[in-house]
Amino acid sequence: MSVFYFVAFLSIFFALMTIFTKNPVHSVLYLVITFFTFTVHYILLNAQFLAVVNFIVYMGAIMVLFLFVLMLLNLNKDTEPLKSNLVKFMSVIAGMCLLVTLAGSFRVLESSEPIVLKNPDIGLVSNLGKVLFSDFLLPFEISSILLLTAMVGAVLLAKNDPKKI
């Protein structure tokens, strides 16, 4: 239980560092560390598939892409536009919604008993594969055909000569 609290503290700390740091590259790096702590949480919750997907997709692909884009943009204070009052007002509202959500979650944590799963192996990859290829085979195959069609469409749209399409 102490590992959970230590990783939870690190998650909150690095998430706050992501928000409050001035350098956007450092902010993305802190977000990568935050996603890594989420991976540790998934492992502690016996959800290995989610841990692997979080590690590969979010940390390995999306966040590295964000980091490369930020490095290529070369952000300066001269290129950053001034924020309007509407954006500031909406950010205050979003912050208040976050505080209300945090207060509600702390209130639920104080009054609840520990949750015991009926099946502790529910997050394992083998069980997910069995359910995916038995109960959800048709939606899985339809989504794969949809992704294949989108990929072919993206390749056709990326060609240099649009008259041949």
PEPENOR-V356080 format. One record per backbone hydrogen bond with DSSP energy under -0.5 kcal/mol. NH is the residue of the N-H (numbers start at 0). CO is the residue of the C=O. If there is no record, write none. Layout:
nh/co
NH/CO
NH/CO
This chain:
nh/co
4/0
5/1
6/2
7/3
8/4
9/5
10/6
11/7
12/8
13/9
14/10
15/11
16/12
17/13
18/14
19/15
20/16
26/22
27/23
28/24
29/25
30/26
31/27
32/28
33/29
34/30
35/31
36/32
37/33
38/34
39/35
40/36
41/37
42/38
43/39
44/40
45/42
46/41
48/122
50/46
51/47
52/48
53/49
54/50
55/51
56/52
57/52
57/53
58/53
59/54
60/56
61/56
62/57
64/60
65/61
66/62
67/63
68/64
69/65
70/66
71/67
72/68
73/69
74/69
79/75
80/78
87/83
88/84
89/85
90/86
91/87
92/88
93/89
94/90
95/91
96/92
97/93
98/94
99/95
100/96
101/97
102/98
103/99
104/100
105/101
106/102
107/103
108/104
109/105
110/106
111/107
116/114
119/117
121/118
123/120
127/123
128/124
129/125
130/126
131/127
132/128
133/130
134/130
135/130
136/133
139/135
140/136
141/137
142/138
143/139
144/140
145/141
146/142
147/143
148/144
149/145
150/146
151/147
152/148
153/149
154/150
155/151
156/152
157/153
158/155
161/159
163/160
164/161
